């Protein structure tokens, strides 16, 4: 049955290409009202606020080019969604499902509110390639605890089909959108040289990187070569569909594994909501030191260990860090300095454009030995890592 009007509540799905919630809303309603609500209760660091604002502006342009627009509000997402639904006489609400504790509370509250208002609420996939909980171990349990078996199951699983981009999006008569900057206020990055936000930029970067994709298995650990795709911030904000990326021709398994790691941590978070607060591995050794001076030196890239300091300075400058540098700097904090992984995860969350609860904390726990690594006492020696991945010191010089 076709509805007259549907409100599309946007979260981490800021795109028009392969956007299942948007596509379904346009297919099943005469009018669609795209809405983004910034929740003041969420403390979004400056780097991600700026990236978000640019992504919203780009999304608004894309919606306008198809006849629609973007409404932006500040407040409680559930209350604002219901208020708008009443104002436009909507019959339903569409939302992309997510798995963080915050997202689950939002979904549960919205479901109750829609029930009271007699609004149909429909959840859609779109944050991952394979939704959390869709692949489970044949031996039992609600999630995979080790990556390699998950990788095999993930590859064998039948993925959903990508959806077409709506050609036409119609708003209710008399309704106009908002300038995101006017509603949310201007945002300035803490990092001086960040990546620009938005789906247009994501698609441009993917197109430019694809000719190099075949070399990814040999070059992804080449720190000075900087040959990775740098698409993680766009995946985090949903400016790029992870499924559309995974089904792009020419991507080697080594790259698909990185997308699979992202999904792996999402299903881990869905099963273990306290991933950012407590050790995932039972009986993990959590005897951390308290050394504010050492922590501050690590944050500032002033430990005196060149490869560690270079990584931390790249993070500060760009709001992004090479994945190999993430492993090295995290290992140094936890295994060498003996400091709590939560302090490291919090610093990364402050600066990284791509930091989310699942991947940031999942990776930190893996390195710290409290997570899913089957070799929890593994260390990344700064000297050996430098010899292997920055033998001429080019990466170190670049960020010193």
Secondary structure, DSSP 4 states (H G I P E B T S, - for coil): --EEEEEEEESS---STT-HHHHHHHHHEEEEEEEEEE-TTS---HHHHHHHHHHHHHHHHHHHTTT--EEEEES-HHHHHHHHHHHHT-SEEEEE---SHHHHHHHHHHHHHHHHHT-EEEEE--SSSS-TTSS--TTSSSS-SSHHHHHHHHHHS-PPPP-PPPS---PPTT-----HHHHH-----SSTTPPPPSHHHHHHHHHHHHTTGGGHHHHTT-TTTT-S---HHHHHTTSS-HHHHHTSTT--HHHHHHHHHHHHHHHHHHH-TTTTTS-SSTT-----B--HHHHHHHHHT-SS-HHHHHHHHHHHHHS---HHHHHHHHHIIIIIS-B-HHHHHHHHHHH-TT--HHHHHHHHHHHHTSSS-SSTT----HHHHHHHH-TT-HHHHHT-
